[in-house]
Amino acid sequence: MNAIEIAIKMEKDAIDFYSKAAEKTSHPAGKKMFQSVTEDEKRHLKMLSQIFKEVDITMEDVSPMRKVQTIFESMKNAMMHRVAATQDELEAFQIAMQMEQEGISFYRQVETEAGNQKEKQLFERLIQEEQQHYDIFANTYNFMKDTGNWFMWEEHSIVDGGTPWA
């Protein structure tokens, strides 16, 4: 199996996992997050398949972070209360973070071995997007695990008498 075939399998596995996680997650923000990342992984699969078929790659200008910000913005009021996440939901986010880290490591390795500039650019793009996915999952995990502290640190709501951002 070559690097592209392995990458295609990884993306298919990610699509399967994130689809199932979206079905099982009861919190609306978590569900939408998994659905959004599933769509990103489907796009990755399409780009990798284009390389495998030796077709010109089309890299859409998509930002996983912007999509998630839109999800959170649309649900901001509903998310202001304490979130009761199940252990299964938290575990799903931990697995997702691990999967994204493994994807980043793999794409970094194959990026250095890429056969041409187009493949190299694709792997660089995948590394960036997988890192954004990891950051999204880590942030969501922290939010669902301890919403109060998440708001304190992420929204800088600490009462402070002299920090530069206050």
N, CA and C atoms as a LAMMPS dump frame, in Angstrom:
ITEM: TIMESTEP
0
ITEM: NUMBER OF ATOMS
498
ITEM: BOX BOUNDS ff ff ff
-5.0000000000000000e+02 5.0000000000000000e+02
-5.0000000000000000e+02 5.0000000000000000e+02
-5.0000000000000000e+02 5.0000000000000000e+02
ITEM: ATOMS id mol type element x y z
1 1 1 N 0.844 -1.18 0
2 1 2 C 0 0 0
3 1 3 C 0.889 1.244 0
4 2 1 N 0.634 2.18 -0.932
5 2 2 C 1.444 3.394 -0.943
6 2 3 C 0.825 4.467 -0.039
7 3 1 N 1.502 5.592 0.072
8 3 2 C 1.077 6.652 0.992
9 3 3 C -0.318 7.169 0.666
10 4 1 N -0.63 7.323 -0.607
11 4 2 C -1.95 7.834 -0.995
12 4 3 C -3.035 6.833 -0.599
13 5 1 N -2.784 5.548 -0.817
14 5 2 C -3.768 4.528 -0.429
15 5 3 C -3.983 4.508 1.085
16 6 1 N -2.907 4.662 1.836
17 6 2 C -3.013 4.706 3.3
18 6 3 C -3.806 5.944 3.719
19 7 1 N -3.503 7.085 3.101
20 7 2 C -4.213 8.32 3.42
21 7 3 C -5.701 8.192 3.107
22 8 1 N -6.026 7.562 1.987
23 8 2 C -7.432 7.357 1.62
24 8 3 C -8.125 6.49 2.665
25 9 1 N -7.455 5.428 3.107
26 9 2 C -8.038 4.565 4.146
27 9 3 C -8.236 5.335 5.449
28 10 1 N -7.241 6.153 5.813
29 10 2 C -7.356 6.958 7.041
30 10 3 C -8.556 7.901 6.968
31 11 1 N -8.743 8.537 5.814
32 11 2 C -9.864 9.463 5.652
33 11 3 C -11.199 8.719 5.712
34 12 1 N -11.269 7.541 5.094
35 12 2 C -12.5 6.737 5.148
36 12 3 C -12.812 6.333 6.588
37 13 1 N -11.765 5.918 7.325
38 13 2 C -11.959 5.539 8.728
39 13 3 C -12.441 6.738 9.547
40 14 1 N -11.873 7.912 9.264
41 14 2 C -12.271 9.119 9.984
42 14 3 C -13.73 9.465 9.679
43 15 1 N -14.116 9.364 8.424
44 15 2 C -15.51 9.643 8.037
45 15 3 C -16.45 8.708 8.796
46 16 1 N -16.106 7.434 8.844
47 16 2 C -16.931 6.445 9.546
48 16 3 C -17.031 6.776 11.034
49 17 1 N -15.883 7.053 11.667
50 17 2 C -15.875 7.344 13.104
51 17 3 C -16.662 8.616 13.416
52 18 1 N -16.39 9.706 12.672
53 18 2 C -17.04 10.986 12.967
54 18 3 C -18.538 10.932 12.679
55 19 1 N -18.953 10.158 11.677
56 19 2 C -20.383 9.999 11.397
57 19 3 C -21.077 9.309 12.562
58 20 1 N -20.463 8.232 13.045
59 20 2 C -21.042 7.507 14.188
60 20 3 C -21.026 8.362 15.45
61 21 1 N -19.947 9.122 15.65
62 21 2 C -19.862 9.994 16.827
63 21 3 C -20.958 11.056 16.775
64 22 1 N -21.24 11.594 15.596
65 22 2 C -22.299 12.603 15.452
66 22 3 C -23.656 12.006 15.818
67 23 1 N -23.885 10.748 15.416
68 23 2 C -25.153 10.088 15.737
69 23 3 C -25.302 9.879 17.244
70 24 1 N -24.2 9.545 17.924
71 24 2 C -24.263 9.196 19.34
72 24 3 C -24.187 10.404 20.272
73 25 1 N -23.69 11.53 19.77
74 25 2 C -23.51 12.7 20.627
75 25 3 C -24.84 13.415 20.805
76 26 1 N -25.215 13.622 22.066
77 26 2 C -26.504 14.254 22.325
78 26 3 C -26.412 15.775 22.383
79 27 1 N -25.253 16.321 22.737
80 27 2 C -25.123 17.772 22.814
81 27 3 C -25.113 18.358 21.405
82 28 1 N -25.988 19.336 21.119
83 28 2 C -26.097 19.876 19.76
84 28 3 C -24.775 20.417 19.196
85 29 1 N -23.973 21.092 20.006
86 29 2 C -22.704 21.643 19.512
87 29 3 C -21.744 20.519 19.134
88 30 1 N -21.671 19.498 19.978
89 30 2 C -20.802 18.364 19.687
90 30 3 C -21.25 17.637 18.43
91 31 1 N -22.562 17.45 18.296
92 31 2 C -23.127 16.772 17.118
93 31 3 C -22.777 17.547 15.848
94 32 1 N -22.999 18.86 15.854
95 32 2 C -22.708 19.675 14.667
96 32 3 C -21.215 19.694 14.366
97 33 1 N -20.41 19.671 15.401
98 33 2 C -18.957 19.668 15.205
99 33 3 C -18.513 18.4 14.482
100 34 1 N -18.996 17.247 14.952
101 34 2 C -18.644 15.991 14.296
102 34 3 C -19.174 15.961 12.861
103 35 1 N -20.368 16.489 12.63
104 35 2 C -20.922 16.525 11.272
105 35 3 C -20.068 17.408 10.362
106 36 1 N -19.647 18.536 10.878
107 36 2 C -18.824 19.468 10.095
108 36 3 C -17.48 18.844 9.722
109 37 1 N -16.848 18.188 10.69
110 37 2 C -15.553 17.563 10.419
111 37 3 C -15.725 16.372 9.475
112 38 1 N -16.855 15.674 9.568
113 38 2 C -17.132 14.581 8.621
114 38 3 C -17.123 15.114 7.196
115 39 1 N -17.749 16.261 6.988
116 39 2 C -17.774 16.863 5.643
117 39 3 C -16.358 17.25 5.189
118 40 1 N -15.543 17.775 6.115
119 40 2 C -14.155 18.091 5.774
120 40 3 C -13.399 16.837 5.353
121 41 1 N -13.596 15.76 6.094
122 41 2 C -12.888 14.514 5.779
123 41 3 C -13.344 13.954 4.428
124 42 1 N -14.614 14.126 4.093
125 42 2 C -15.097 13.696 2.774
126 42 3 C -14.399 14.506 1.68
127 43 1 N -14.204 15.789 1.923
128 43 2 C -13.499 16.635 0.956
129 43 3 C -12.049 16.195 0.826
130 44 1 N -11.413 15.855 1.965
131 44 2 C -10.035 15.347 1.924
132 44 3 C -9.963 14.072 1.085
133 45 1 N -10.925 13.185 1.306
134 45 2 C -10.967 11.925 0.564
135 45 3 C -11.06 12.19 -0.938
136 46 1 N -11.891 13.143 -1.313
137 46 2 C -12.044 13.488 -2.733
138 46 3 C -10.719 13.993 -3.306
139 47 1 N -10.018 14.865 -2.561
140 47 2 C -8.739 15.393 -3.047
141 47 3 C -7.71 14.273 -3.193
142 48 1 N -7.642 13.378 -2.216
143 48 2 C -6.693 12.268 -2.277
144 48 3 C -7.031 11.322 -3.433
145 49 1 N -8.313 11.107 -3.649
146 49 2 C -8.735 10.239 -4.752
147 49 3 C -8.343 10.837 -6.097
148 50 1 N -8.389 12.16 -6.199
149 50 2 C -7.979 12.822 -7.436
150 50 3 C -6.499 12.557 -7.716
151 51 1 N -5.668 12.597 -6.677
152 51 2 C -4.242 12.298 -6.857
153 51 3 C -4.078 10.848 -7.294
154 52 1 N -4.802 9.95 -6.628
155 52 2 C -4.685 8.529 -6.923
156 52 3 C -5.062 8.244 -8.375
157 53 1 N -6.053 8.97 -8.882
158 53 2 C -6.491 8.785 -10.27
159 53 3 C -5.677 9.655 -11.229
160 54 1 N -4.679 10.346 -10.683
161 54 2 C -3.818 11.234 -11.458
162 54 3 C -4.609 12.31 -12.193
163 55 1 N -5.609 12.824 -11.506
164 55 2 C -6.418 13.921 -12.021
165 55 3 C -5.922 15.183 -11.318
166 56 1 N -6.098 16.333 -11.934
167 56 2 C -5.726 17.578 -11.264
168 56 3 C -6.514 17.719 -9.968
169 57 1 N -5.831 18.1 -8.932
170 57 2 C -6.451 18.242 -7.61
171 57 3 C -7.148 19.587 -7.539
172 58 1 N -8.364 19.565 -6.989
173 58 2 C -9.051 20.827 -6.737
174 58 3 C -9.061 21.031 -5.237
175 59 1 N -8.364 22.073 -4.783
176 59 2 C -8.33 22.357 -3.352
177 59 3 C -9.225 23.549 -3.077
178 60 1 N -10.378 23.254 -2.485
179 60 2 C -11.311 24.325 -2.148
180 60 3 C -10.739 25.128 -0.985
181 61 1 N -11.018 26.417 -0.997
182 61 2 C -10.555 27.27 0.09
183 61 3 C -11.571 27.202 1.222
184 62 1 N -11.39 26.215 2.084
185 62 2 C -12.318 25.975 3.184
186 62 3 C -11.567 26.108 4.489
187 63 1 N -12.181 26.743 5.459
188 63 2 C -11.561 26.868 6.766
189 63 3 C -12.41 26.144 7.805
190 64 1 N -11.906 25.014 8.316
191 64 2 C -12.662 24.304 9.362
192 64 3 C -12.957 25.202 10.565
193 65 1 N -12.008 26.087 10.899
194 65 2 C -12.216 26.967 12.053
195 65 3 C -13.371 27.927 11.813
196 66 1 N -13.466 28.495 10.622
197 66 2 C -14.572 29.423 10.339
198 66 3 C -15.911 28.708 10.406
199 67 1 N -15.972 27.472 9.897
200 67 2 C -17.228 26.723 9.949
201 67 3 C -17.652 26.472 11.392
202 68 1 N -16.695 26.112 12.238
203 68 2 C -17.021 25.831 13.632
204 68 3 C -17.398 27.112 14.368
205 69 1 N -16.729 28.215 14.06
206 69 2 C -17.099 29.487 14.686
207 69 3 C -18.547 29.83 14.356
208 70 1 N -18.971 29.54 13.137
209 70 2 C -20.345 29.785 12.742
210 70 3 C -21.295 28.911 13.555
211 71 1 N -20.921 27.65 13.75
212 71 2 C -21.744 26.744 14.562
213 71 3 C -21.882 27.291 15.974
214 72 1 N -20.754 27.663 16.584
215 72 2 C -20.795 28.159 17.952
216 72 3 C -21.546 29.482 18.04
217 73 1 N -21.347 30.347 17.076
218 73 2 C -22.024 31.648 17.093
219 73 3 C -23.533 31.46 17.032
220 74 1 N -23.993 30.537 16.205
221 74 2 C -25.428 30.314 16.067
222 74 3 C -26.031 29.663 17.306
223 75 1 N -25.193 29.04 18.127
224 75 2 C -25.701 28.338 19.309
225 75 3 C -25.253 28.991 20.61
226 76 1 N -24.675 30.181 20.527
227 76 2 C -24.042 30.804 21.688
228 76 3 C -24.975 30.886 22.898
229 77 1 N -26.194 31.364 22.708
230 77 2 C -27.115 31.518 23.835
231 77 3 C -27.448 30.18 24.483
232 78 1 N -27.645 29.17 23.67
233 78 2 C -27.97 27.845 24.206
234 78 3 C -26.786 27.241 24.949
235 79 1 N -25.572 27.687 24.622
236 79 2 C -24.385 27.095 25.222
237 79 3 C -23.944 27.8 26.5
238 80 1 N -24.604 28.854 26.876
239 80 2 C -24.172 29.617 28.035
240 80 3 C -24.421 28.886 29.355
241 81 1 N -25.246 27.871 29.345
242 81 2 C -25.495 27.132 30.592
243 81 3 C -24.543 25.946 30.706
244 82 1 N -24.506 25.355 31.873
245 82 2 C -23.623 24.214 32.14
246 82 3 C -23.952 23.063 31.2
247 83 1 N -22.942 22.504 30.6
248 83 2 C -23.124 21.386 29.681
249 83 3 C -22.879 20.087 30.439
250 84 1 N -23.82 19.18 30.333
251 84 2 C -23.642 17.876 30.962
252 84 3 C -23.249 16.879 29.88
253 85 1 N -21.964 16.663 29.741
254 85 2 C -21.477 15.723 28.724
255 85 3 C -21.363 14.338 29.342
256 86 1 N -21.715 13.331 28.569
257 86 2 C -21.558 11.968 29.055
258 86 3 C -20.09 11.569 28.896
259 87 1 N -19.705 10.535 29.615
260 87 2 C -18.341 10.027 29.507
261 87 3 C -18.062 9.535 28.087
262 88 1 N -19.078 8.943 27.455
263 88 2 C -18.92 8.467 26.072
264 88 3 C -18.627 9.617 25.123
265 89 1 N -19.312 10.747 25.307
266 89 2 C -19.068 11.907 24.447
267 89 3 C -17.651 12.436 24.645
268 90 1 N -17.224 12.527 25.892
269 90 2 C -15.868 12.999 26.168
270 90 3 C -14.836 12.04 25.575
271 91 1 N -15.107 10.75 25.685
272 91 2 C -14.193 9.759 25.12
273 91 3 C -14.128 9.879 23.596
274 92 1 N -15.265 10.158 22.973
275 92 2 C -15.285 10.325 21.518
276 92 3 C -14.384 11.491 21.113
277 93 1 N -14.409 12.572 21.873
278 93 2 C -13.546 13.714 21.559
279 93 3 C -12.076 13.372 21.788
280 94 1 N -11.788 12.58 22.818
281 94 2 C -10.403 12.166 23.045
282 94 3 C -9.903 11.294 21.886
283 95 1 N -10.743 10.372 21.433
284 95 2 C -10.37 9.519 20.301
285 95 3 C -10.176 10.384 19.057
286 96 1 N -11.07 11.343 18.849
287 96 2 C -10.961 12.233 17.686
288 96 3 C -9.64 13.009 17.719
289 97 1 N -9.257 13.497 18.904
290 97 2 C -7.989 14.233 19.016
291 97 3 C -6.816 13.321 18.667
292 98 1 N -6.862 12.086 19.151
293 98 2 C -5.789 11.13 18.862
294 98 3 C -5.733 10.826 17.362
295 99 1 N -6.895 10.647 16.733
296 99 2 C -6.943 10.37 15.293
297 99 3 C -6.348 11.535 14.503
298 100 1 N -6.683 12.745 14.894
299 100 2 C -6.157 13.915 14.188
300 100 3 C -4.641 14.026 14.365
301 101 1 N -4.149 13.734 15.566
302 101 2 C -2.692 13.774 15.792
303 101 3 C -1.987 12.741 14.912
304 102 1 N -2.568 11.552 14.824
305 102 2 C -1.973 10.512 13.982
306 102 3 C -1.996 10.928 12.515
307 103 1 N -3.088 11.564 12.094
308 103 2 C -3.18 12.054 10.719
309 103 3 C -2.126 13.117 10.431
310 104 1 N -1.94 14.026 11.356
311 104 2 C -0.928 15.08 11.199
312 104 3 C 0.456 14.459 11.061
313 105 1 N 0.772 13.53 11.932
314 105 2 C 2.088 12.866 11.877
315 105 3 C 2.284 12.152 10.543
316 106 1 N 1.261 11.424 10.106
317 106 2 C 1.365 10.695 8.849
318 106 3 C 1.554 11.658 7.684
319 107 1 N 0.729 12.705 7.619
320 107 2 C 0.829 13.649 6.501
321 107 3 C 2.156 14.408 6.511
322 108 1 N 2.712 14.668 7.686
323 108 2 C 4.034 15.311 7.742
324 108 3 C 5.094 14.39 7.13
325 109 1 N 4.995 13.118 7.446
326 109 2 C 5.962 12.154 6.921
327 109 3 C 5.85 12.046 5.402
328 110 1 N 4.634 11.867 4.882
329 110 2 C 4.488 11.673 3.44
330 110 3 C 4.696 12.97 2.658
331 111 1 N 4.493 14.103 3.304
332 111 2 C 4.728 15.387 2.643
333 111 3 C 6.19 15.512 2.234
334 112 1 N 7.092 15.018 3.085
335 112 2 C 8.52 15.084 2.761
336 112 3 C 8.891 14.122 1.636
337 113 1 N 8.065 13.093 1.425
338 113 2 C 8.339 12.095 0.394
339 113 3 C 7.483 12.301 -0.866
340 114 1 N 6.734 13.402 -0.912
341 114 2 C 5.812 13.642 -2.03
342 114 3 C 6.542 13.642 -3.361
343 115 1 N 5.889 13.048 -4.371
344 115 2 C 6.498 12.899 -5.687
345 115 3 C 6.553 14.171 -6.505
346 116 1 N 5.632 15.091 -6.27
347 116 2 C 5.638 16.344 -7.032
348 116 3 C 5.1 17.49 -6.174
349 117 1 N 5.188 18.697 -6.712
350 117 2 C 4.798 19.888 -5.948
351 117 3 C 3.311 19.891 -5.611
352 118 1 N 2.479 19.403 -6.519
353 118 2 C 1.031 19.375 -6.284
354 118 3 C 0.701 18.474 -5.092
355 119 1 N 1.332 17.301 -5.019
356 119 2 C 1.119 16.397 -3.881
357 119 3 C 1.632 17.034 -2.6
358 120 1 N 2.795 17.649 -2.671
359 120 2 C 3.382 18.305 -1.504
360 120 3 C 2.429 19.383 -0.96
361 121 1 N 1.861 20.184 -1.871
362 121 2 C 0.916 21.225 -1.457
363 121 3 C -0.334 20.623 -0.826
364 122 1 N -0.804 19.516 -1.382
365 122 2 C -1.983 18.861 -0.813
366 122 3 C -1.701 18.398 0.61
367 123 1 N -0.568 17.733 0.818
368 123 2 C -0.256 17.24 2.158
369 123 3 C -0.045 18.387 3.145
370 124 1 N 0.547 19.48 2.691
371 124 2 C 0.693 20.656 3.561
372 124 3 C -0.678 21.182 3.972
373 125 1 N -1.59 21.219 3.004
374 125 2 C -2.957 21.68 3.273
375 125 3 C -3.666 20.745 4.251
376 126 1 N -3.502 19.428 4.044
377 126 2 C -4.13 18.45 4.94
378 126 3 C -3.574 18.578 6.358
379 127 1 N -2.273 18.824 6.48
380 127 2 C -1.662 19.011 7.807
381 127 3 C -2.328 20.195 8.507
382 128 1 N -2.479 21.299 7.799
383 128 2 C -3.094 22.496 8.397
384 128 3 C -4.537 22.223 8.828
385 129 1 N -5.299 21.573 7.961
386 129 2 C -6.701 21.321 8.295
387 129 3 C -6.846 20.308 9.426
388 130 1 N -6.014 19.274 9.426
389 130 2 C -6.084 18.291 10.511
390 130 3 C -5.682 18.942 11.842
391 131 1 N -4.732 19.874 11.802
392 131 2 C -4.355 20.598 13.025
393 131 3 C -5.535 21.444 13.515
394 132 1 N -6.248 22.059 12.577
395 132 2 C -7.429 22.821 12.972
396 132 3 C -8.492 21.902 13.57
397 133 1 N -8.663 20.729 12.971
398 133 2 C -9.616 19.763 13.545
399 133 3 C -9.204 19.404 14.969
400 134 1 N -7.916 19.124 15.16
401 134 2 C -7.431 18.788 16.51
402 134 3 C -7.762 19.927 17.473
403 135 1 N -7.45 21.159 17.088
404 135 2 C -7.711 22.308 17.96
405 135 3 C -9.2 22.445 18.276
406 136 1 N -10.033 22.208 17.28
407 136 2 C -11.487 22.272 17.475
408 136 3 C -11.93 21.212 18.485
409 137 1 N -11.453 19.976 18.296
410 137 2 C -11.845 18.905 19.214
411 137 3 C -11.331 19.15 20.625
412 138 1 N -10.09 19.619 20.751
413 138 2 C -9.524 19.892 22.076
414 138 3 C -10.312 20.984 22.775
415 139 1 N -10.656 22.025 22.049
416 139 2 C -11.409 23.124 22.629
417 139 3 C -12.804 22.658 23.044
418 140 1 N -13.44 21.868 22.207
419 140 2 C -14.771 21.356 22.519
420 140 3 C -14.714 20.399 23.705
421 141 1 N -13.705 19.557 23.736
422 141 2 C -13.534 18.637 24.87
423 141 3 C -13.435 19.433 26.172
424 142 1 N -12.6 20.458 26.172
425 142 2 C -12.438 21.278 27.38
426 142 3 C -13.733 21.993 27.741
427 143 1 N -14.456 22.466 26.739
428 143 2 C -15.737 23.123 26.973
429 143 3 C -16.734 22.161 27.617
430 144 1 N -16.836 20.947 27.052
431 144 2 C -17.819 19.988 27.551
432 144 3 C -17.413 19.393 28.898
433 145 1 N -16.124 19.285 29.124
434 145 2 C -15.646 18.695 30.385
435 145 3 C -15.823 19.661 31.555
436 146 1 N -15.562 20.939 31.322
437 146 2 C -15.64 21.912 32.405
438 146 3 C -16.012 23.282 31.832
439 147 1 N -17.292 23.448 31.546
440 147 2 C -17.786 24.643 30.88
441 147 3 C -17.419 25.923 31.627
442 148 1 N -17.556 25.921 32.943
443 148 2 C -17.267 27.123 33.725
444 148 3 C -15.838 27.593 33.546
445 149 1 N -14.889 26.698 33.692
446 149 2 C -13.489 27.074 33.503
447 149 3 C -13.195 27.427 32.054
448 150 1 N -13.852 26.755 31.113
449 150 2 C -13.64 27.058 29.7
450 150 3 C -13.995 28.521 29.433
451 151 1 N -15.179 28.949 29.935
452 151 2 C -15.569 30.343 29.719
453 151 3 C -14.604 31.296 30.399
454 152 1 N -14.124 30.915 31.591
455 152 2 C -13.205 31.787 32.313
456 152 3 C -11.924 32.001 31.517
457 153 1 N -11.353 30.923 30.969
458 153 2 C -10.074 31.041 30.262
459 153 3 C -10.235 31.48 28.816
460 154 1 N -11.209 30.926 28.117
461 154 2 C -11.356 31.253 26.702
462 154 3 C -11.926 32.64 26.475
463 155 1 N -12.797 33.059 27.351
464 155 2 C -13.418 34.372 27.189
465 155 3 C -12.734 35.422 28.059
466 156 1 N -11.664 35.055 28.756
467 156 2 C -10.895 35.961 29.619
468 156 3 C -11.797 36.701 30.604
469 157 1 N -12.648 35.938 31.266
470 157 2 C -13.589 36.571 32.172
471 157 3 C -13.072 36.63 33.608
472 158 1 N -11.786 36.455 33.766
473 158 2 C -11.203 36.559 35.097
474 158 3 C -11.213 38.031 35.507
475 159 1 N -11.672 38.288 36.712
476 159 2 C -11.634 39.656 37.21
477 159 3 C -10.198 39.919 37.62
478 160 1 N -9.593 40.869 36.962
479 160 2 C -8.174 41.13 37.175
480 160 3 C -7.956 42.629 37.189
481 161 1 N -7.041 43.055 37.997
482 161 2 C -6.83 44.485 38.157
483 161 3 C -5.739 45.081 37.31
484 162 1 N -5.096 44.348 36.444
485 162 2 C -4.038 45.016 35.715
486 162 3 C -3.402 44.236 34.586
487 163 1 N -4.089 43.23 34.073
488 163 2 C -3.479 42.487 32.962
489 163 3 C -3.615 43.326 31.683
490 164 1 N -2.755 43.111 30.732
491 164 2 C -2.774 43.898 29.483
492 164 3 C -4.091 43.786 28.717
493 165 1 N -4.764 42.619 28.8
494 165 2 C -5.985 42.473 28.009
495 165 3 C -7.221 42.985 28.737
496 166 1 N -7.108 43.292 30.042
497 166 2 C -8.277 43.709 30.814
498 166 3 C -8.636 45.155 30.542
